């Protein structure tokens, strides 16, 4: 599966899917459009728990005019659907955003007051999260001001907002965008707008159970592009997202730009795939979606590629419905050639995996891997962006036709340019561990990302007759899949084969990754939680599951040792070889769970090791992190592509790098609001 997976090294901390590292204080930029790194402003501002960065589009000037047009049209298509993501995340989001933005544009009061500063922090956090729920924790964000003060701002700026939407900002209703708590009704306890508010989990599951053909070896992605609603007769039905259905006004605009993109496609195969995507948007036919994915995964020629549509199901507590997201990208040819050796040797990794032989694929087909530079993103991929992607998600397409994996090189580079320091020195136990990380962590992080995406998500197979993971493993499917892909990467990153292939210089690279993974999974990622919170997000659950399981299972042989020195806790790897064995054992078990659809075993793993947090360790991490004043989450202002026109024709497309997050958010709402 994809995952728009992210694995990043920030301050020598390995981060995972949809995560960002820490940033350094901003530097001055001499000019707005500077392409010189010495002048480029990588970090612009910090608010709440967020740091805002920028990235550069390397290689843009080397593209032909048609390639620039193609990237421009695809970027505009992505932005045209921006409001879909906002509405999917919560039914009141668009209304609340409109009110907040009207206040921002029309307030003439004291902008140095504590109220205004608190209001702007809240508004920016809402922009960053595409709604009022935190982009990562899924918890509804609390404004730093009272309802009465907000009502004053509404009145002073003549801003209207429904009573329900106004109250929900401050009350406890719809407190989580996505709930993964198996002890509650997953649908009723989730605020995400994929189901009418009165539809419960049992009703939703029953609706799809009637549709699913368990004997179909090429099943469609049931429910991927629709909302479940209760009609006037009290019956449940789907409202499909298509050009003449739900979100039709935005989809019409998406299609307009995709048709322009098709007209400047780099080759016939790329143009044909775009044509099928257009038909999918017009019809909402999920068989057409599969046809598109088969065509898209086969398009490996050309320098421009893209991801566009309803892709990931992380935000649906039942794992059926996908969030709108887009990425437009240009291939980094030199870097892609260097890393292609992984996909070329994909069968070695499958054959030598620790999973059971009956769960291995006899032939892993069609896995392509590229290093790319992002041109633009929209929907759920921004402002918080992935650094690794593996698609498509349908298991049967991956098995029969293969998949595409990419690493977002310029995003990783921007993180590296903006990262802050100090965390490694604070949380590494020995000088040897510290020096190893400084020397190898950048390469180890990239190798983990590549192995996770290219090998991890492509490996393994389901047993005959077993349903898809969203049917069998339900709310634990995504956590277990990300854990499985992580474990593939961890198992092979110390394998001598990587040295043989020239991908790493020594086993020290793998050791650096083991140190980082345990350090992050056991401690550092906890700085993203409030005290008392359980872990809800799939990737955080996966990392704690893997790290804490290995710690517990290796206690008898002291594989990972917990040390406390002068009140500071460290988790230290004592035996890297045995830790690899443990990772292999857990990989074998999680693959068995997925292959056999063993829900109870999967639930037990996640709930035992991935959810609960040691409160003392948590508080310690927060206390030790305070002095660094580094935001736990990073995201981006997007570059803007501006066409140069002569006599009504595009003669060039220029890149502008905006520096003001607020201005970009307001501009987006003014220019790309197609849902009313």
N, C-alpha and C positions, 0 to 999 in steps of 0.2 A: 504494500500500500504506500501511498505517498507518504509523505506526511508533510508535506511542506515541513519537513523535519529540519530542525535547527540543531546544530551542535557547534557551539562557539567557545572560543577561548577568550575570556575577558579577564584581565588582570590575572592571567594564567588560571582561570576558573573555567572548567568545561561546562558549557551550557547546552541545553537540548531543545528540541522542537519548539519553535516560536519563542525563543528566548534571546535576550540580548545581554552583552556584558556591560561593564561599567564604563563611564566616560570621564575624560579629563576636563579641567576648566577650559573654557573656550579661548581660542586664539583669534586675533584680529585678521580679517581678510582685506586685502588691498582693493580688489575689484570683485564685482558681483559674479562675473563669469570666468574667473581665473581657472585655468586648467593646470596651473603649477602648484604642486603639493605644498610648496613652501608658503604659498599665499592662501591656500584653500581653507575655508572655515569648516572644520569637520564637526564641531559641536557648537550649538547655538544657544540653548537655554535649558534650564532645569526647573521643574515644578512638581510638587508632590513627590511621587516615587518614580518620576519619568525624566529621562534625559533625551533631548532632541538632537539628532545628528543629520548630516547630509552625506550623499555619496556621489561619485563621479561616474560618468558613462565612458569607460575607456574604449577607444577604437571608433568612436562615433564618426569622426572626420574621414575615416577610411571607407565608409559605406557609400554605395552608389545612391543617386537620387531616388530611385525606386525603392531601395532598401530603407532609406530614411522615411519615405512616404508610408511604406508598409508598417514600420515601427510606430509612426505617428498615428495612423488609422487604428492600429490595434490598441494603442494607449488610450485614444479617445473612446473606443468601444468599451474598454475597461471602466473608465471614469463614468460613462453613461449609466452603468449599473450600480454605482456607488450607494445610492439610497436603498437599494434592495437589501444590502447587508445590514444597514441601520434598522430597517423594518423587521428583518428576520430576527435580529437580536432581541427586540422587545417592541411590543405593539405601540407604546407611547414615545418611542425614541425620536421619531421625526418631528413630532409636535413639540417635544421638549427642546430639541436642538434648535428649531425655528425660534422658540421663545428666547432661549439663551443668546442666540445670535442677534436677535432684534434688540435685546438689551445692550449687547456689546456695541452695536452700531449707533445707538441712539442715546446712550447715557451721557449726560452732561454734568454730572456731579463730581465730587471729589475723588479722583482716581488714585490718590495716595492714601485713602482711608483703608482701615483693616477690612471693612466689609467688601470694598471693591477688589482688594487683593485676594481675599478668600473666594469671591465670586469668580474671578478670572482663573484661579487655580482649578476650581471645580469645572468650569467650562472647558478648559484645556484638557483636563482629564477625560471628560465626556467625549471631546473630539478624538482623543487618542484611542479610546476604547470603542469607538463607533456606537456609543450608547452609554447608558447610566450604570451599567455593570462593568466591573473591572475586566480588562481585556484578558487577564491571565487567571485570576483567582475566581472569576465569575460572581463575586460578591458585589451587591449593590454598593456603590460608592457613597460615602456620607459627605454632604456639603459642609463646609466649615462656617456656616452661617445659619441663622434661624429662619423659620417659615415667615415670621413677621417682616424680617428684613428683606426677604425675597419678594414678598408682596409689595413692599415699598418700591423695589426696583422695577417690578412689573408695572406698577401704577405710574411711576415717574417717566417711563419710556413708552407708555400707552401700548404695552404688550399684552396680548390675550393668551390665555392658557387654560385649558379645561380643568375643572376642579380635581378630577381623578388624576390627571397627569401631574398637577401641582402637588397634590398630597403625596403621591407615590415617591417623589423625590426625598421626602422626609420621614415617611412612615416605614413600617417593617414589612409591608406587603411586597410580594415578588422579590424577595431578598436575594435570590440566586438566579443568575441567568440559566445555568445548567447545574442540576443536582445529580450527583452520582451516588447518593446515599441509598443503598439497597433496602434500607428499613423504611423508606418513605415511598410514596407514589412518585415515580421518577418524572412523570409528565406534569402532574399537578404542582409539584414542588419546584418546577423549572419555569422561569419567566420567558424563555425563548419563544418566539412567535411562530412556531411550526404547528401548533395545535390550538384550537379555540380554548379559552381559559377553563371551560367546564369539562373538557374531554380528559378522561383519566387513562392511566397506563394500560389497564386491562382492555379498555375499549379500543385503544390504538393498536395493541398487539393483535387483538381478535380481528380487526379490520384487515390487517395485512396477512394474517394466517390464512384467511379465506382465499387470498389471491396467490400466495406463494406456491409454486409447483416444485416440490422437493425432489422430483425426479429429473428436473431440467438441468442438464450439465452446463448450459450456458444461460444462467438466469439473468434477467434484467435486474437493475438496481431499484427494486421496489421502493416507491415513496421518495426517491431522490429529489425530485423537482416539484414538490407539491406541499400544500398545507392541508391538514385535516380540519374540517369544520363540521359543525352540527347545523343541518338545514332546518327549514321551518317545520318540517315534519318530525324533527327530533332525531333524524337519521344522520349517520356520519358519512361524509363524502370528501373527495379530494378536490381542491382548487389547484389546478396545475399552473405552474409558472411558464407562460408562453405568450406569444405576441398578441393573441386575442383572449388571454386569460389573466390570472393574477400577475401583477407587475408588468402588464402589457405595455404601458406607456414607456417604461424604461427599456424594456426588451426591444421595442420598436426602434429606439435610438441605438441600442447595441447593434442590432442587425444592419442598420444604415451604415455604420462604420465598418462592420465586418465585410459588407459587400464591396465597399471601397478598397479594403485590404485585399480581398480576393482578386480585384482587378490589377493589383501590382504584385501578386505572389511571385516568389523567386523561381518556382517550378510548378509543373502540372500537378504533382502529388500534393504539394502544399495548398494549391488552389482548390483542388478537389476536397481536401479535408475541411477547409474553411467553408466550402459549399455545403457539406454535410452538417457542420455545426450550425450554419444558418437555418437549414431545414429543421434541425432539432429545436432551435429557438422558436420557429414558426409553429411546429406541431406539438411539441412537448412529448413526443414519442420516445420512450426509453429504449426501444430497439434501435432507433436512430442514434441515440446517445452511444450505444455500444458500437454501432457501425462507425461513428465518428472516431471513437477511441482507437479502434483497430486501424483506421486510416491514419490518424495522427501519430500513433506510435511507429508507423512505418515510414514517416517522413523524417529522414536523417540527413538529407542534403539541404544545403542552404545555411545562411548565417543567422537568420532571424527566426526565432521560435516564440511560442507564447503558451500560456495556460489561461483559459477563459471559460467560465460557466459556474455551475453549482458543483463543487468538487468534494470538499471534506465534510465528514459527518460528525466531527468532534462536538459540535454545538447542539446536536440532537441527543437527548439523554437515552433514546432508544437506538440511535445509530442508523436511522434510515435517511434523514433529510439533510441536504448539503447546503452549505453556506456559499454565497456568491463570492468569487475571488478571481483576480487576474494578475498575471505577471507577463511582461513583455521583455524579451531578452535578446542579446546578440552574443554569438559564440566567441569565446576566447580560443582561437585555433591552436596557438602554441601550448597553452596549459592543457587543453583537452587532449591533445596528442600525447602529452606526457602521462596523463592519468588514464588513458584508454586501456592500458595494460590490465587494469582491474577487470573491466568487462570482458576483455579478451580471454581472461583466465577464470571466468565465472564458474565453469564446471569443476575446476580444482577445489574451490571453496565448498561447493555443494557436496562433492564426493568425500571430502575430508572433514566435514562438519561433525560435531558430537551428537547430532540428532539420530534417532533410530533410522536404520536403513529403509524401512517401509515408509518413512515420511520424507525421504529424499526424492528430488526430481531426477528421473533418469536422464533428462536433457533440459537444461536451462536455456531458453531461447530468447533471442532478440533483446538483450539488455544493452542499451546504449548509454554512454556516460559522457557528459560534457561539462567543462568549466565555462560558465557564462557570465556576462555582465548585464545586470538589470538595467533596462531602459525606463520602465515605469511600472507601478503597481496600483491596484485599486481593490476596493472591497475589503475582505477579511485579511488580506496580506499586508495591509498598511494601516497606520504608521508602523506597527510592530510587524516585522517581516521575517520570513524564513531565510535560512542560508542553504538549505538542501531540499530537493524535491525528487520524489519518485512517483510516477504515474504510468498508467491508470490504476485505479483501485480494484477493479473487478478481478477476482482471482482467476477466472477462466480465461480472460483476455491476457493476463500476465503469463499464464501457463502456455497458451497456444501461440501468442503473438509477441510476447515480451513486454518490456517497459522502457521508459526513458528516465534516466537519473541525471540531475544536474546539481552542481554546486555553484552558488552565487558569489563569484569571486570578488566583485567590487563591493558587495555588502560586507563580506568578511574583511576586506581591506579597510573599509571605513570604520568598522568596529575596532580594528587593530590600531588605526590612527588615533582614535578618540578614547581609547581605554585609559583608565586610571591605574595607579599602582598601589602597592601596600598590602593587598589581601594575601598574596602568596607568602610574603614575609611573615605575616601574622599567623597564618594557618598551616604552613609547612613546618614539620617537626624538626627535621635535620637540615644541616647545610647541604648535604648530598642531595636530598629531595629538592631543595630550593634550586640548586645549580642545575639539576637534571631538568626541572621544569623550564628554567630560563633558556636552556639550550635547545630543548626538544618539544616543548609544549605546542608551539605553533604548528609544527609538522604533525604531531600526534593528533591534534584536534582535527586537522584536515583529513588525515587518514581515517579517523573514526567516522567522520561525516561520510566519506566516500564508501567505506565498508558498510556502514549502516544503510545507506541509500541503495547502493548498487547491488550488494550481496545480501544484506539482511532482509530487505523487503521482497527480494526476488526468490528467496530460498524457501524450501519446504513445500509440502502439499497437504491438502485435506484428504482424509480417508473417503473412499467411495461411499456416496449416500449421505455424507455429513453436510449439514446446511452451512451457509455462510456464517462467519464469526458474529455478525450483528444479530443473527437469529439464535445461535447457540451460546455465545458468551455474553451477549447483551451489553449491559453498561460497563463490563470489564474488558470488552474486546479491544478498544483502542489502547488502554494501558498495557495489556498483555502483548499486543502487536509491537508497540514501541519498545517494550522490554526485550522482546525476541530479537528485534533488529539491533538494539544496543548490544545484546549478548553475542550476536554474530560478530559484530565489530570488535568487541573485547576479546573474544576467543581467538580471532585471527591476527590482531594487531601485534601480537608477540610471536607469530609464526615465522620461522625462518624463510618461508616462501616470499614474504615481503622484501626481505633483503636480497633474495635471489632475483626478484623482479626489479630491483633497484628503486623501490619505493621508500624504503627507510635505510638509514645508514647503520643502525645497530639495534639490538634488543632494548637499548635504553629508551628508544622512542615509545615502545609499548609500555615499559615501566612508568614512564612519565604519564601516560594516559591512565594507567591503573591508579597511580597516586591521585591524579586529578579527579577521576570518577568517584573514588571512595570519599575523598575530601568533600566533593560537591554533594554527593548523594546522602552522606551522613550528616553534613553540617551546613555548608555554605548556601545551598538553595533555600534554607529555612528563612533567610533574610527577606524572602518574598512573601512571607506569611505574617499575619498579625498574631500576637500571643493568644493562645487558646484555640486557634483554627486547626481543623483537620486539613490534610492535603486533599484537594478536590481535582486539581488539574492533572490530566493523564500523564504528561511527561514527567512532572514532579513525582507522581506516584510511581511511575516506572523506575525512576532512578533510585528512589529510596528503597523500593522493593528489591532491586538487584543488589544494592550496596548492603542493606541491612540483612538480607538473606545470606549473603556471602559472609558477613561478619558473624552471624549466629552459627552457621554451619561450620565455620572454620575455627571456632573458639577452642575446641579440644586440642588443636595443633597450633594455636596462636598465629593463624595465618594473617589476621588483621588484629592489631592490638590497640585497645583504647588506653591512652596515656593521659594523665592529668598532672601538669607541672605548674606550680604556682597559681593554681586556680584556673588554668587554661587547658582545655580538652583538645586532644589530637587523636586521629585515627590513622595508624601507621601500618603500612603493608610490610610484613616481615618475610613472606614467602610468595614470590610472584608466580612461581611454577605451580604451586598448590592452588593459588587464587585462580589461575587459568583453568585448572581442573574443576574448581567449583563453578566458575562461569559456564563451563561446558555442561556440567550436570544440570544447572538451572535452565540453560538453553534447551537441553534435551526434554526437560519436563514441560516447559512452556510450549514447545513445538508439539508435544504429545497432547497437551490440553487443547491447543488450536486444532490439530488434526482430528482429534476424537470428539471435539465439541464438549469437553468436560467442564460444564459450568461450575459445579460445586468446587472442584479443585482450583479453578481459576479464581473464583470468589475468595476462597480460603487464602491463596497466595497474596492477593491484593490487599484484602482486609487485614491480614496478619502483619504484613511487612510494609505496605505502601501508604497507609492512611493516617495512622496515629503518630503524633510527634512527641518526642521527649521534651516536656516543658522546660526543664532546666537547661538542656542543651540549646533549645530554641532561644531562650532569654540570653544565654551566654553569647550565641552568635550575633544577636542583635546588639548587645553591649559592645562586643569587640569590633563590630563593623561601624559603629557610630562615628568614630574618629576619621573615617575616610571620606565621609560626606559624598558618597557616590550613589547614584540612583540605581535601584535594583533592575529597572526596565529601561530599555532604549528603543527608540524608533526614529523614523525618518521623515523629513520634508522631502517630497518628491521633486526631481528635476521637472522642468516644464519644456515641452517641445513646441516651438513656435514656427509655423510655416512662413516662409518668405514668398510673397505673392507678386507676380507680374502678369498683367493682362488676364487676371482671373485664374492663373495657373500657378501651382506650387513649383518654385524654382530651387528651393533649398528648405531645409528644416534645421533651425538653430536650437541649441540647448541653452536654457537659462537655469541657473541654480539659485532658487529663492532662498532667503535667509530667515524669513519671518513665518513661523508656524501659524500664527493667528491669521495673517493675511491669506495664506493658502487655504485654510479651512473656510474662511468667508468666501473666497473666490470660488471654491468648489461648490458651495451651496448655491451661490448665485448662478453658476454656469451649468451645473450638472444635476439640478433637482428636477427629476422627471416623474417622481411619485408625489401626488397631491392628496 
